[in-house]
Structures are given as structure tokens and as C-alpha cells.
Amino acid sequence: MALYLIDNATVSVNTVNIKFGRTIKIASLVNANFLVYTDAATPVQVSSPFRVINTITDYNQISRTLTLYWDVILSSNIDYVIRVQNLLDSSGMTVPEERITFRSQTQSATPSTLQESKATVLNEILIEDRSIRADIETGYQILAKNPNFYIESISPNNGDFYIANDENNGRVTIVFSSRPASNFLTSKYFKAQRKKIQKTPSRWETMPAQVSMHSWKPDLYIDFPSTDATPVYYISNKTYFETGYKYRVIVSAEVGI
């Protein structure tokens, strides 16, 4: 049976990341719709497996990626299934249930069979777009913003869980609907960061990225530094995204045309 709801999913010791393949009604992203059971002949439900979902912080509308945070410690070397049910699509129709299966381990979790296998290196790239909130379900007022200025596309795809160490020579491309004003082309308005993926809490580390723009297209480039002792930018055959880190770019709410 072809998957209808979930593009891919990643299960780790701390989180479950689900990338939806279609637009989901935010109101249906509630804990009651994400149930965890042992994958056995007689399934046993795990009580309150996740922290309360905060859709403002846990759901990225651009990439359609939801992060669930474990609120329990699972037994080691046990097969589990996460049942994703009763979610509503943009038309208000209920999407058929889909399941994420995985085996728990002491230090990590084996990824679900829904895992997207683009590469063997686990890195993550994320664009946090604070330039506009177009979805009224968030409750934000956007009257003071220009509704015709927004992010159209991102490369690598927003929320990708697998990116190569030399992905596009360390360049992240953000395509806007219109060209941003040149005075915004600084790290003050486009902050590049990374954080180590580990069991204990870690902090986001700001990186000395370079910000530039296409000569006439509304394409903005954020170039991450290489890992060399003297970093270089946008040069082939270099390492830009290290194994075991997640990366993000924060777009300031002040960016405009």
C-alpha cells in the first residue's frame, strides 16, 4: 500500500520527526492522534508517550515537519509502532491511519522503515522562517507585514534529515517572492547555526556564514564555512556539514523589500 500521509519519519532516543507529504490541519496535531504500542501479537499501549504538542514550536508549516518529544523511557530492544490517526487534510477530510515501526535501543532507536534513505550521514537542515505567518490558524496578526513577500522555496528541502557532508558546497538557497532589500544581506538578518545531536542537551552554535544574493533573481544564498582550519566557502570537495550535527538558518522577521 502506498503511503498517503507520511513522506518519511525518523525515530531517535529523544524525538520522533515526521515529515508529512501533504498539508495537515494544525488543529488535528494533538497528542491523542499519536499513539504508541508494542508491536506484538497482543499490543500494549504506552501511556502518555510524548510531551504535549505545541504546534507553534513543534510544527514547521513550510516543511510540514512535526517533532514529537518523548516523555517516557522505552524498554530496550522492543519493537514498537506509532499509530498516526485522525489527522485532517486541508479540506477537512480525515486521512487514513499510517504507522511508524521501530526497535528501541539503550542509546538510540532504529529508524522506521519509512525513513528516507538519501545518504548514510545523519544531518538536518532547517529554515526557520520568521518573515511572515500566512496561516491564520497560528493566531498571528500579519497586517503590519507585506503579504506579497514570502519564501517560495528552499534548497536543500526544508526539514531534510539526510544531507551530504558536501551538500551543494555548503550553500543553502532561499528563493523569495521578491528580491529582499540589499541592506538585509548580513548575518544579522540570516543567522546560520548548528547543534550537536546527542542524548544530553546541547546549544545552538552560531556559524560565520556568508550571505549574498543573485544579481537579478530573488535568490538569496547562505554559505556555510568548511571545516578546514582556515574555512573556505562554496568550493567543491570540502566538508561543510559534519556528521552528528543538525543545522538551521533563522530568517529575521525584519527582512523585507
Buried (B, 14 or more C-beta within 10 A) or exposed (E): EEEEBBBBBBBBBBBBBBBBEEEBBBEBBEBEBBBBBBBEEEBEEBEEBBBEBEBEEBBBBBBBBBBBBBEEEBEEEBEBBBBBBBBBBEEEEEBEBBBBBBBBEEEEBBBBEBBBEBBEBBBBBBBBBEBBBBEEEBEEEBEEBEEEBBBEEBBBBBBBBBBBBBBBBBBBBBBBBEBBEEEBBEBEBBBBBBBEBEEEEEEBEEBEBBBBBEEEEBBBBBBBBBBEEEBBBBEEEBEBBEEEBBBBBBBBBEBBE
